[in-house]
Amino acid sequence: MADNDGSPQLSELVSFLQTLPEPHILCDRDYRIIAANEAYRANWPDRQEVVGRKCYEVSHRYAVPCDQAGEFCPLQRSLRSGQRERVLHLHHTPQGESFENIELSPIRDASGEIVYYIEKLEPLPGARSQAHAQGLIGRSPAFVRMMEMVARVAPSDAAVLLQGESGTGKELVAGAIHRISKRADQPFVAVDCSGLPETLFESELFGHERGAFTGATARKTGLVEAAAGGTLFLDEVGDIPLSIQVKLLRLLETGTYRRVGSPELRKAEIRIVSATHRPLAEMVEAGSFRQDLFYRLNIFPIFLPPLRERGDDVLLLAEALLARVAGGRKLTLSAAAQAWLVGYAYPGNVRELRNLLERACLLCDGDEIQREHLPAGENAAFSRSTVKFTEKPAPDLRTLARSFAGNRKALAAELGLSERTLYRRLKAAGLS
């Protein structure tokens, strides 16, 4: 039924909203909330009178629509496309900020003109509480776009390839994909592909039978089997030897594998998430990575933005990380320290930010970290617009290795490298 002017009857739309179990609101084309169902109101116990207010004011505390505040606006998208639209937004709620999936469906009048929108809100399971605790924090457009991709792919079983510079948090993102997937109650098993020598790779991944090779005194369960029903995360997948790549391809294509030394074909019921900071497409061209494996892993690529492209996320991360590395002290950042942190380019990304803060905590005797507790000199203040990521060159590695003898973690922090990358450099220099 419709009103005399051809518009859908509001009473019927409002009645329909009340039958829906998920939070829903009805908006007009001017962002005004016309109705909210009980499920939506239950999320706003301290301010239930949302009717008549703008959706962006209620959800974001913005004074202007989302698209004018640097976010994607599903209403504007739907006006352009004429179709249902879905985005991920960071909303203010009585429980704090929370990532929520927004699904907007247009309602048309008898002439076909869009007159209303029904908006469904669905919180991303565990997206704030668990991800925040792990350091997966941000509100910049680049970060939110990445999280939107995570939210879209997580419910499926599609293979995901996380691409980004070292230190951008690829394992955290892989963990988030697992936590909001249907496999969340099953194991999440991470494999460091760069830390496995070729001679042990197959055995670690697929397991082996007793007597399969010298030293195999007992049957061993592989990491694929350990991840049964859950998610197998292959970190630094670009480091997998070619001889193993073909066996990984068989796992992806058939869902089967064999333990080393066994003729028995075993079934693997797992979801594969992989990650790399290496240019796999270029490696395919060079012949160091199988093209067919690349296509299998790259079904749903997600790019992790470097920290220098995330704006004020630096300060959000710094606040959270500081609480974790301060050893129980309640430290704050001075205005000068904040300005330096925002202006730094972070070739080592979030991992480097944590290292800088950990060092600053050790140097700070008071309650506030000052500029003097952060690195000095022009070599630390690269221009965001001109810097290109390369792993930080190691100045006189042999001398530093002697100075930090027995403390690989401290040496890695001094060089701004991960311990994994440091290990590779020490091995290449004959210092391992």
C-alpha positions in Angstrom: 0.0 0.0 0.0 1.1 3.6 -0.5 0.0 7.1 0.6 -1.9 9.3 -1.9 1.3 10.7 -3.2 2.6 7.3 -4.1 5.0 7.0 -1.1 5.1 3.8 0.9 2.9 4.0 4.0 5.1 4.9 7.0 3.0 2.9 9.4 3.6 -0.3 7.5 7.4 0.3 7.2 7.6 1.1 11.0 5.6 -2.0 11.7 7.9 -4.1 9.5 11.0 -2.7 11.3 9.6 -3.9 14.7 9.5 -7.5 13.5 13.2 -7.6 12.8 15.5 -9.1 15.5 18.6 -7.0 14.5 18.9 -3.3 15.1 17.3 -1.3 12.2 16.4 2.3 11.6 14.3 4.0 8.9 15.8 7.2 7.4 14.8 9.6 4.7 17.1 11.0 2.0 18.2 13.8 4.3 19.7 11.4 6.8 16.9 12.0 9.3 15.9 9.0 11.5 12.2 8.5 11.1 11.9 5.3 13.1 14.0 2.8 15.1 13.0 -0.7 16.2 13.3 -2.0 19.7 16.6 -3.9 18.9 18.2 -0.6 17.9 16.8 1.3 20.9 18.1 -1.4 23.3 21.7 -0.4 22.2 21.1 3.2 23.3 19.7 3.0 26.8 21.0 6.4 27.8 19.5 8.2 24.8 16.6 6.4 23.2 15.1 9.4 21.6 17.0 9.1 18.3 13.9 9.7 16.1 14.2 13.1 14.3 18.0 13.2 14.6 20.5 12.7 11.8 22.0 9.2 11.5 25.5 10.6 11.4 25.0 12.6 14.5 23.8 9.6 16.5 26.3 7.1 15.3 29.4 9.2 14.8 28.8 12.5 16.6 29.5 14.2 13.4 28.1 17.6 12.4 28.2 16.7 8.7 27.4 13.5 6.7 29.9 10.7 6.8 31.2 11.4 3.2 32.0 15.0 4.2 33.9 13.7 7.3 36.2 11.4 5.3 34.2 8.2 5.6 32.2 6.2 3.1 28.5 7.0 3.3 26.2 4.1 2.4 23.3 6.5 1.8 25.2 8.5 -0.8 26.5 5.3 -2.4 22.9 4.0 -2.6 21.7 7.2 -4.2 24.3 6.9 -6.9 23.9 3.1 -7.5 20.2 2.8 -6.8 21.0 -0.5 -5.0 21.6 -1.9 -1.6 25.0 -0.9 -0.2 27.1 -2.2 2.6 30.0 -0.6 4.5 31.9 -1.0 7.7 31.7 2.0 10.1 33.3 2.8 13.5 30.3 3.8 15.6 29.9 5.4 19.0 27.9 3.2 21.4 27.3 3.2 25.2 29.9 0.5 25.4 32.5 2.5 23.5 33.5 2.7 19.9 32.7 -0.5 17.9 33.0 -1.6 14.3 29.6 -2.3 12.8 28.5 -3.6 9.4 26.0 -1.2 7.9 23.6 -2.5 5.3 21.4 0.1 3.6 18.4 -0.9 1.5 16.5 1.8 -0.6 12.7 2.0 -0.5 11.0 3.5 -3.6 7.7 5.1 -4.2 5.2 4.2 -6.9 7.2 6.2 -9.5 10.4 4.4 -8.7 12.0 7.3 -6.8 14.0 6.5 -3.6 12.2 8.1 -0.7 13.4 6.1 2.4 16.2 3.8 3.5 16.1 0.9 5.9 19.5 0.6 7.6 20.6 -2.6 9.4 23.4 -2.5 12.0 25.4 -5.6 12.8 28.3 -5.3 15.3 31.4 -7.1 14.1 31.9 -10.0 16.6 34.7 -9.3 19.0 36.0 -6.6 16.6 36.6 -4.0 19.3 37.3 -5.8 22.6 39.6 -8.5 21.3 41.2 -6.6 18.4 41.8 -3.6 20.6 43.5 -5.7 23.2 45.8 -7.1 20.5 46.7 -3.7 19.1 44.5 -3.8 16.0 43.4 -0.2 16.5 42.6 2.7 14.1 40.0 4.9 12.6 41.8 6.4 9.6 40.1 5.8 6.2 42.9 3.4 5.1 42.5 1.3 8.3 38.7 1.2 8.1 38.9 0.2 4.4 41.2 -2.7 5.4 38.8 -3.7 8.2 35.9 -3.6 5.8 37.6 -6.1 3.6 38.3 -8.2 6.7 34.6 -8.1 7.6 33.5 -9.1 4.1 35.8 -12.1 3.7 35.8 -13.5 7.2 32.5 -15.4 7.1 33.5 -17.2 3.9 36.1 -20.0 3.5 38.0 -18.1 0.7 41.8 -18.1 0.8 43.1 -14.7 1.9 46.4 -13.1 1.0 47.5 -10.3 3.4 50.0 -7.9 1.7 52.0 -5.2 3.4 55.3 -4.0 4.7 57.0 -5.7 7.6 55.5 -4.7 11.0 52.1 -3.7 9.8 50.4 -6.4 11.9 49.6 -9.2 9.4 49.3 -11.8 12.1 46.9 -9.6 14.0 44.7 -9.2 10.9 44.8 -12.9 10.3 43.7 -13.5 13.9 40.8 -11.0 13.4 39.7 -12.9 10.3 39.7 -16.1 12.3 37.8 -14.6 15.3 34.9 -13.3 13.2 34.7 -16.4 11.0 32.5 -19.4 11.6 35.7 -21.2 12.6 36.3 -18.9 15.6 35.9 -21.8 18.2 38.4 -23.9 16.3 42.3 -23.7 16.3 44.2 -20.8 14.9 47.7 -22.1 13.9 50.4 -19.7 12.7 53.4 -21.0 10.7 56.5 -18.8 10.3 57.5 -19.9 6.8 60.7 -17.9 6.9 61.9 -19.7 10.1 61.6 -23.2 8.8 64.7 -24.8 7.0 63.7 -26.6 3.8 64.7 -30.0 5.2 62.1 -29.7 8.0 59.4 -27.7 6.2 57.4 -30.6 4.9 57.6 -32.5 8.2 56.5 -29.4 10.2 53.6 -28.7 7.9 52.3 -32.2 7.2 53.8 -34.3 9.9 55.7 -37.5 9.6 55.6 -41.2 10.4 58.0 -43.0 12.7 61.1 -44.0 10.8 60.3 -41.7 7.8 63.9 -40.3 8.0 66.9 -40.3 10.3 65.8 -39.0 13.7 62.1 -39.6 13.2 61.8 -41.8 16.3 58.0 -41.2 16.7 55.0 -40.1 14.7 54.6 -36.4 14.5 51.4 -34.4 14.0 51.9 -31.6 11.4 50.6 -28.0 11.7 48.0 -28.7 9.0 46.5 -31.4 11.2 46.8 -29.3 14.3 44.6 -26.6 12.6 41.8 -29.1 11.8 38.5 -27.3 11.6 40.2 -23.9 12.0 42.5 -21.5 10.3 46.1 -22.1 9.1 48.0 -18.9 8.9 51.1 -19.0 6.6 53.2 -16.0 7.5 55.9 -14.9 5.0 54.6 -17.3 2.4 57.0 -15.9 -0.1 59.8 -17.8 1.7 58.3 -21.3 1.0 60.8 -23.3 -1.0 59.8 -24.3 -4.5 60.0 -28.0 -3.6 57.3 -27.4 -1.0 55.1 -25.1 -3.0 53.8 -27.9 -5.2 52.7 -29.8 -2.1 51.0 -26.8 -0.7 49.2 -26.3 -4.0 47.9 -29.9 -3.8 46.6 -29.1 -0.3 44.8 -26.0 -1.6 43.4 -27.7 -4.7 42.3 -31.0 -3.3 42.1 -30.4 0.5 44.4 -33.5 1.0 47.9 -34.2 2.1 50.2 -37.0 3.2 52.5 -37.3 6.2 56.1 -37.7 5.3 56.7 -41.5 5.0 53.0 -42.4 4.7 51.1 -43.5 1.6 47.8 -42.6 3.3 46.0 -39.6 1.9 44.6 -37.4 4.7 41.8 -34.9 4.5 42.4 -31.3 5.7 39.4 -29.3 6.7 41.0 -25.9 7.2 40.9 -22.3 6.0 44.1 -20.8 4.6 45.2 -17.3 5.3 48.7 -16.3 4.1 50.8 -13.2 4.4 53.9 -11.7 2.8 55.8 -8.4 2.5 57.5 -9.7 -0.7 56.2 -8.9 -4.2 54.8 -12.3 -5.1 53.7 -11.2 -8.6 57.3 -10.2 -9.4 58.5 -13.4 -7.9 56.2 -15.3 -10.2 57.7 -13.5 -13.2 61.2 -14.3 -11.9 60.3 -18.0 -11.5 60.9 -18.1 -7.7 57.2 -18.6 -6.9 54.7 -20.8 -8.6 52.1 -18.9 -10.6 49.3 -21.5 -9.9 50.0 -21.3 -6.2 49.9 -17.5 -6.3 46.5 -17.6 -7.9 45.2 -20.1 -5.3 46.5 -17.9 -2.4 45.4 -14.6 -3.9 41.7 -15.3 -4.1 41.0 -12.4 -1.8 43.9 -10.0 -1.4 43.9 -7.5 1.5 46.4 -4.6 1.6 47.6 -3.5 5.0 48.5 0.2 5.0 51.8 1.3 6.3 51.7 3.3 9.5 52.9 6.5 7.8 49.7 6.5 5.8 47.4 6.2 8.8 47.5 9.7 10.1 46.4 10.1 13.8 46.1 6.4 14.2 49.7 6.7 15.4 48.6 8.4 18.6 45.7 5.9 19.2 48.2 3.1 18.8 50.8 4.9 20.9 48.4 5.3 23.8 47.4 1.6 23.7 50.9 0.3 23.2 52.3 2.6 26.0 49.9 1.0 28.5 51.4 -2.4 27.5 55.1 -1.6 27.6 55.2 0.8 30.6 55.4 -2.0 33.1 52.5 -0.8 35.2 53.5 2.8 35.2 50.9 5.4 34.1 52.9 7.3 31.5 51.6 10.0 29.2 53.1 11.6 26.1 54.1 15.3 26.0 52.8 17.5 23.2 56.3 17.6 21.7 56.6 13.8 21.9 53.2 13.4 20.2 54.2 15.8 17.4 57.4 13.8 16.8 55.6 10.5 16.7 53.0 11.8 14.2 55.7 13.2 12.0 57.9 10.1 11.9 57.7 7.8 8.9 58.0 4.4 10.6 59.9 2.2 8.1 59.3 -0.6 10.7 55.6 0.3 11.1 53.7 -0.7 14.2 56.5 -2.9 15.4 58.9 0.0 15.3 56.4 2.2 17.1 56.3 -0.3 19.9 60.1 -0.5 20.1 60.4 3.3 20.2 57.9 3.5 23.1 59.5 0.7 25.0 62.9 2.4 24.7 61.3 5.7 25.8 59.8 4.1 28.9 63.2 2.9 30.0 64.7 6.4 29.5 61.9 8.3 31.2 62.2 8.7 35.0 59.0 10.9 35.4 55.4 10.4 34.4 55.5 12.0 31.0 57.6 10.9 28.0 59.3 13.9 26.5 60.8 14.6 23.0 64.3 13.9 24.5 63.3 10.3 25.2 62.7 9.7 21.5 65.5 9.3 18.8 67.4 12.4 17.9 68.8 13.5 14.5 67.5 14.0 11.0 67.9 10.3 10.1 64.8 9.5 12.2 62.5 12.2 10.7 61.8 11.2 7.1 59.2 12.9 5.1 56.0 11.0 4.8 55.5 12.1 1.3 58.8 10.9 0.0 59.8 7.9 2.0 59.7 4.5 0.4 59.8 1.4 2.5 62.9 -0.6 2.7 64.0 -2.7 5.6 66.3 -0.5 7.7 69.9 -1.0 6.7 72.1 -2.5 9.3 75.0 -0.2 10.1 78.1 -2.3 10.8 76.2 -5.4 11.7 79.3 -7.3 13.0 80.2 -4.5 15.5 76.6 -4.2 16.8 76.2 -8.0 17.1 79.3 -8.1 19.4 77.9 -5.2 21.4 74.6 -7.0 21.9 76.0 -10.5 22.3 73.4 -12.8 23.7 70.6 -10.4 23.4 69.0 -10.7 20.0 65.8 -8.9 21.0 67.7 -5.8 22.0 69.8 -5.9 18.8 66.6 -6.2 16.7 65.1 -3.2 18.5 68.3 -1.1 18.0 68.2 -1.8 14.2 64.4 -1.4 14.0 64.0 -4.9 12.6 61.9 -7.9 13.6 63.8 -10.7 15.3 62.9 -12.9 12.3 64.5 -10.4 9.8 67.5 -10.0 12.1 68.0 -13.7 12.1 68.1 -13.8 8.3 70.6 -11.0 8.2 72.9 -12.6 10.9 72.7 -15.9 9.0 73.6 -14.2 5.7 76.5 -12.5 7.4 77.7 -15.8 8.9 77.0 -14.5 12.4 74.1 -16.8 13.4 
